[in-house]
Amino acid sequence: MSKKQKKTFESYYSEIYKSRWTELKDILIKDSDGFCLSDNLLQNYYLDPASRAAALALNVQQGESVLDMCAAPGGKTLILATALRGTGTLVSNDRSSDRRRRLKDVINNHLSEKFRQNITITGHDAAKWGLFEQNIYDKILLDAPCSSEAHVLKSSTHLQRWSPARTKQLSIQAHAMLAAAVDAVKPGGVILYSTCSLSPLENDGVIDKLLKKRSDLVDIENLSLNSGFLEDLSAESTKYGLHILPDKNNGAGPIFMARLIKK
Ligand SMILES: C[S@@+](CC[C@H](N)C(=O)[O-])C[C@H]1O[C@@H](n2cnc3c(N)ncnc32)[C@H](O)[C@@H]1O
């Protein structure tokens, strides 16, 4: 692990989070308790309570056509599938073949035949989705690949990959995926954009960029701090969405989420 890289990482985030960074960092290094998903599943699945809140925030209803653009390993897909209860359609996509194998196992091991018969697993590049399907889905979850600072703090391999340029690059990629989601969702349909990043570039920054180019196509919904999907989590409002940060949530998060409605 390069000391210089660690220093750049530290100063990048302490510049953003100021005195709060030390506490955030300490809690991010620890493993936190997962929420146990068990309702309507063949076996329990554990995931971060803030990740669960992001999937619930899409508010999927029976009969809807749903796309999970970056679905592996599949915790959020399980939540979307149990909301559909085998009705409507769910496309669970992930470009990585290794991670897609895990996604397939998670689906097969946790969902009954009835709850998985409406699921199609695909391996497309989410950023190119709009080239092939437009105005198709009622709801889209875009849980974008991000800097995932919790991983950077826990692993020297992730730290080596991290740089200020990488967070910028990830924000550009996320913007391309979000623009594709806007094309793929029906008018009146909803996109839930989420990341587990602490970098504002990858969160509000992606929405800022989208609005500069496509404000004629989307409205951003004002998410209330009292939204039911938050249950006992404490979120903070950002320019466009909510941020659930681990120092205020017993280690749950970070998760940023924003809800976009296509006009
Ligand atoms: C944050 S993870 C998704 C976690 C997942 N939603 C869950 O709840 O288990 C991001 C995923 O995006 C996938 N990915 C990265 N680039 C992609 C692309 N261009 N198109 C589709 N998926 C991509 C990665 O393989 C990774 O599995």
The ligand as an SDF file (V2000), in Angstrom:
LIG
                    3D

 27 29  0  0  0  0  0  0  0  0999 V2000
  -22.6780   -1.6720   -6.7830 C   0  0  0  0  0  0  0  0  0  0  0  0
  -22.5470   -3.1510   -7.6470 S   0  0  0  0  0  0  0  0  0  0  0  0
  -24.2100   -3.7170   -7.7100 C   0  0  0  0  0  0  0  0  0  0  0  0
  -24.7190   -4.3210   -6.4350 C   0  0  0  0  0  0  0  0  0  0  0  0
  -26.1080   -4.9320   -6.6040 C   0  0  0  0  0  0  0  0  0  0  0  0
  -27.0730   -3.9490   -7.0440 N   0  0  0  0  0  0  0  0  0  0  0  0
  -26.6290   -5.5930   -5.3480 C   0  0  0  0  0  0  0  0  0  0  0  0
  -27.4960   -5.0490   -4.6620 O   0  0  0  0  0  0  0  0  0  0  0  0
  -26.1660   -6.6940   -5.0460 O   0  0  0  0  0  0  0  0  0  0  0  0
  -22.2770   -2.6150   -9.2700 C   0  0  0  0  0  0  0  0  0  0  0  0
  -22.3100   -3.7060  -10.3260 C   0  0  0  0  0  0  0  0  0  0  0  0
  -22.2120   -3.0760  -11.6130 O   0  0  0  0  0  0  0  0  0  0  0  0
  -21.6160   -3.9890  -12.5000 C   0  0  0  0  0  0  0  0  0  0  0  0
  -21.1760   -3.2220  -13.6810 N   0  0  0  0  0  0  0  0  0  0  0  0
  -20.0400   -2.4930  -13.8280 C   0  0  0  0  0  0  0  0  0  0  0  0
  -20.0260   -1.8880  -15.0320 N   0  0  0  0  0  0  0  0  0  0  0  0
  -21.1830   -2.2310  -15.6550 C   0  0  0  0  0  0  0  0  0  0  0  0
  -21.7570   -1.9040  -16.9180 C   0  0  0  0  0  0  0  0  0  0  0  0
  -21.1290   -1.0880  -17.7720 N   0  0  0  0  0  0  0  0  0  0  0  0
  -22.9610   -2.4300  -17.2260 N   0  0  0  0  0  0  0  0  0  0  0  0
  -23.6100   -3.2690  -16.3690 C   0  0  0  0  0  0  0  0  0  0  0  0
  -23.1120   -3.6130  -15.1690 N   0  0  0  0  0  0  0  0  0  0  0  0
  -21.9210   -3.0980  -14.8110 C   0  0  0  0  0  0  0  0  0  0  0  0
  -20.5150   -4.6110  -11.6770 C   0  0  0  0  0  0  0  0  0  0  0  0
  -20.1320   -5.8750  -12.2130 O   0  0  0  0  0  0  0  0  0  0  0  0
  -21.1620   -4.7170  -10.2940 C   0  0  0  0  0  0  0  0  0  0  0  0
  -21.6860   -6.0040  -10.0800 O   0  0  0  0  0  0  0  0  0  0  0  0
  1  2  1  0
  2  3  1  0
  2 10  1  0
  3  4  1  0
  4  5  1  0
  5  6  1  0
  5  7  1  0
  7  8  2  0
  7  9  1  0
 10 11  1  0
 11 12  1  0
 11 26  1  0
 12 13  1  0
 13 14  1  0
 13 24  1  0
 14 15  1  0
 14 23  1  0
 15 16  2  0
 16 17  1  0
 17 18  1  0
 17 23  2  0
 18 19  1  0
 18 20  2  0
 20 21  1  0
 21 22  2  0
 22 23  1  0
 24 25  1  0
 24 26  1  0
 26 27  1  0
M  CHG  2   2   1   9  -1
M  END
$$$$
